Amino acid sequence: MKDLATIKKEFLAGQIKHQHLEMRIFQDVYGSDPTKVKAACAEAAQIRCEAIEERTGVSLELIKKSQVDNGNLVRGEVITPGIEMKVGAALIPMGIAGPLKINGEYANGEIYIPLATNEAALIGGVQRGIKAINLAGGVKTMVYYDGMTRAPLIEAPDIYEAGKLCNRLRSDRELITELNSCVKDPFVRLEYIDPYQLGTKVFLRMNFKTGDAMGMNGVTKASADITKYLLSKLEKWELITISSNLCTDKKNAHINVVENRGKGVETEIFIPEEVLVKVFKKGVTSKNVEKVVFHKCYLGACLSGTVSGFNVNAANSIAAFFAATGQDLAQVVTSSSCFVQAEAKEGGLHFMVSLPCLEVATIGGGTMFGTAREALKLIGCDEYGSNIDDNKSVLRLAEIAAATVTALDLNTACSQAAAYEMAESHVRLARGEKD
């Protein structure tokens, strides 16, 4: 057995690699005691942080003291620390807006909304949007798509062979069933493959069902196994890459809008004219809001060359909601692809939000630990189903996320319909200055 001082000395001397530090502490200091996994992970993070402090001369005291317990013991013998080279944690202020009245298929009732952000006025904006929504009777939500994609790229010996495979993948359902037998994860199921041919190159946009998980790790492994099997049956074909950017993962891409990825969600609400007058500043009418949304979200967005960002500020609410609930933050890029519609009708404003590629999870990654787990419990999304089709928890989460986007985009559209009110409120809330 060794003490921590000896382990640190060996680490600083380069005798222990970063990726082995948790295991060395677990084995050499704690004798592989399964009750000491949390301690081994925390002490490994502290040793790394102290090493950086000593080498740079910069104090990282707050980072070092901030810890998230996301380590895990696999098969009773191997520690997965959650992330590599951990030194501590970053803290983001969290607020809770609401309750928001949601009239959805999976989210139904009054729900509090956890939001983690450093931006003043964001949670206040969500709260005012919620006030209008609640006075109008609540927002309707609907999940219309549920799937996750990965797109390997393979190359055929000639264009005829490439075309032949594409045609077969489109028409041969038995082949899809055969390929699905390669998938070993009980919570991943191949639904279909959309093939795209460019010369001898064939992009295989595989679509999977993934239960309550967002599913990227599962579909990557499944795609690899399917591709290996497929290539074993095809002569003179080659793998170019397991992920070809046609998925499309963590990049703004219009294919995710027209073909969907993650969850496709719609929201709808009618805000009576008297509610607009009561909640928002003078001058806000359904006609003014319609004018702002059209000219900002469509005319201005088209002129700027925006891709799938035809909204007021969807990324703001998506990012804060994702940070609070432990989602993959890089998925903010694709998940905030959003279309907002505002139409002046007799008696009020018809307001709708479409999120065609919202990528969320209630199991896996950052959803499993710490404050994120508590936030998911708060909104009733901390459970997960017993099989791949039992995923009401993540569908509920998707509806809540979409309702949150609706609240903030409604509020911000209305504040911009009130001349300079958006700028004045940011100055007041962020800087403490007078309007």
PyMOL commands that set and color helices and strands:
alter all, ss='L'
color gray80, all
select helices_A, chain A and resi 4-12+18-29+34-56+61-65+122-135+159-171+173-180+216-232+255-258+273-279+286-304+314-325+329-335+365-368+370-378+392-417+421-431
alter helices_A, ss='H'
color red, helices_A
select strands_A, chain A and resi 72-74+78-80+94-104+108-116+139-150+153-155+189-198+201-209+238-241+262-272+309-310+338-345+348-358
alter strands_A, ss='S'
color yellow, strands_A
deselect
rebuild
show_as cartoon
